[in-house]
Amino acid sequence: MWEREQWTDLEHIRSEAKIFLTRHNNRQEWKYRKTDLEATPHHKLPKNFEIGVDSLPITEGKVHFIRQVKGDGTISVLNEDFDVSESLAYEYVWATIDTKQEQLKVYYREKNTEEAGLIKIHEYKISEYIKIFE
């Protein structure tokens, strides 16, 4: 949902909260499925298994964020501010980091439209080697 909700009174807020709660609970039902734990395959790592966190590669791909545009027309992604547009202050945008193209693309879906449109592209240089996804 990209539209900002406009509540009319306290009762409206309460009714919308119930709808939100129901939708949230329905999407979380996978957590509560009763599954036979014996039938679930078990995968264990060796006791001496270690991940070298300093040597994990960045893989080519996309990382998505939903951000609210601040009053000054910027968004914050990974502790960096990026200019979007003051005209979108307090609206929500979709920001995508494309590690292959080294870009941050910002999308916005206007009211009553089906798809979000690309509104801004920022250079997003990555100083590490980017592993090709195979």
C-alpha positions in Angstrom: 0.0 0.0 0.0 1.6 3.2 -1.1 -1.2 5.6 -0.2 -1.1 7.5 3.1 -4.2 6.7 5.2 -6.4 9.5 6.2 -8.4 8.8 9.4 -11.6 10.6 10.2 -12.0 9.9 13.9 -11.0 7.5 16.7 -13.6 4.8 15.6 -12.1 4.9 12.1 -8.6 4.3 13.5 -9.9 1.4 15.6 -11.6 -0.3 12.7 -8.5 0.1 10.4 -6.3 -1.3 13.2 -8.5 -4.4 13.4 -8.2 -4.9 9.6 -4.4 -4.4 9.8 -4.2 -7.0 12.6 -6.2 -9.5 10.7 -4.1 -9.1 7.6 -0.9 -9.3 9.6 -2.0 -12.5 11.4 -3.1 -14.1 8.1 0.3 -13.5 6.6 2.1 -14.9 9.7 0.1 -18.2 9.8 3.0 -20.2 8.4 4.7 -19.8 11.8 1.9 -21.7 13.4 1.5 -24.7 11.1 1.7 -27.9 12.9 4.5 -29.9 11.2 6.0 -33.2 12.2 9.5 -32.3 13.4 10.7 -35.8 12.8 9.8 -35.5 9.1 11.7 -32.2 8.8 15.2 -32.8 7.5 17.9 -31.7 9.9 21.0 -29.9 8.6 23.8 -29.4 11.1 27.0 -27.5 10.5 30.3 -29.0 11.8 31.3 -27.7 15.2 34.4 -26.1 13.8 32.5 -24.3 11.0 33.4 -20.6 10.7 32.3 -17.8 8.4 35.0 -15.2 7.7 32.7 -12.2 7.9 35.5 -10.0 6.5 35.7 -12.1 3.4 32.0 -12.4 2.4 31.7 -11.2 -1.1 29.1 -8.7 -2.3 27.1 -10.5 -5.0 25.6 -8.7 -8.0 21.9 -8.2 -7.4 19.4 -5.8 -6.0 18.5 -4.7 -2.4 15.2 -3.0 -1.9 14.1 -0.5 0.7 10.9 1.4 1.4 11.6 4.8 2.8 9.6 7.9 3.8 10.9 11.1 2.2 12.0 13.6 4.9 10.8 17.2 5.0 13.9 18.3 3.1 13.2 15.9 0.2 15.8 13.3 1.1 15.7 9.6 2.1 18.2 7.7 4.2 19.5 4.4 2.9 22.2 2.5 4.8 23.1 5.7 6.8 23.5 7.9 3.7 21.1 10.6 2.6 20.0 10.8 -1.0 18.1 13.7 -2.6 14.6 12.7 -4.0 12.3 15.7 -4.2 10.9 18.1 -1.7 7.6 17.7 -3.5 7.4 14.2 -2.1 8.0 15.1 1.5 6.4 12.6 3.9 5.4 10.3 1.0 6.9 6.7 0.7 9.2 5.7 -2.1 10.9 2.4 -3.1 14.7 2.6 -3.3 16.7 -0.1 -5.0 20.5 -0.6 -4.8 21.7 -2.4 -7.9 25.1 -3.7 -7.0 26.0 -4.6 -10.6 25.2 -1.2 -12.1 26.4 0.5 -8.9 23.2 2.7 -8.8 20.5 3.6 -6.3 17.2 3.9 -8.2 14.2 5.6 -6.5 10.6 4.8 -7.6 7.3 6.4 -6.6 3.8 5.2 -7.3 1.3 8.1 -7.6 -2.2 7.8 -6.3 -4.5 5.8 -8.6 -1.7 4.3 -10.7 -0.8 0.7 -11.2 3.0 0.8 -11.3 5.7 2.8 -9.6 7.7 5.0 -11.9 11.5 5.7 -11.7 12.0 9.2 -10.5 15.7 9.4 -9.6 19.0 7.6 -10.2 22.0 8.1 -8.0 25.5 6.8 -8.4 26.2 4.2 -5.7 29.9 3.2 -5.9 30.9 0.0 -4.1 34.5 -0.1 -3.2 34.6 -3.9 -3.0 34.8 -6.6 -5.7 31.3 -7.6 -6.8 30.9 -11.4 -7.4 29.0 -12.4 -10.5 25.8 -14.3 -9.5 25.9 -17.8 -11.0 
